[in-house]
Amino acid sequence: MTPDQVRRLFGAGASLRAVMVDAGISQAAVAELAKSDQPRVAVVLAGKVGATEPAHATARRIYQAVADLLGISVNEVVKAVHGEHATI
C-alpha cells in the first residue's frame, strides 16, 4: 500500500487499525520495531496514552514505528488516532 493510499483511507474516515490491517501490518510488527510489548501497543493504538513523560516517550516510539511501516509521517499517525488537531 502506498503512502497516498494510506492518506486516502484516513481522509475517508478509516481508523488506524483498519488501515494497518489493509496494509498487512500487525501489532506484533509494530511492537518489534518500537521495542515494546504487544499489549502496550494495543493500548497506545487505542488512543490511551498516560500523562507521564515515559508514557509519552513510549507512545512516540509506537507511533513512529507505525509511521515507518506505513510510509507516512508520525504526525499523520497521531492525527489518525487522536484527531485532526493533535500533535506529538
C-alpha positions, 0 to 999 in steps of 0.5 A: 500500500502506498503512502497516498493510499494510506492518506486516502483511507484516513481522509475517508474516515478509516481508523488506524487499525483498519488501515494497518490491517489493509496494509498487512501490518500487525501489532506484533510488527509494530511492537518489534520495531518500537521495542515494546510489548504487544499489549502496550501497543494495543493500548497506545493504538487505542488512543490511551496514552498516560500523562507521564513523560515515559508514557509519552516517550513510549507512545512516540516510539509506537507511533513512529514505528507505525509511521515507518511501516506505513510510509507516512509521517508520525504526525499523520499517525497521531492525527489518525488516532487522536484527531485532526488537531493533535500533535506529538 
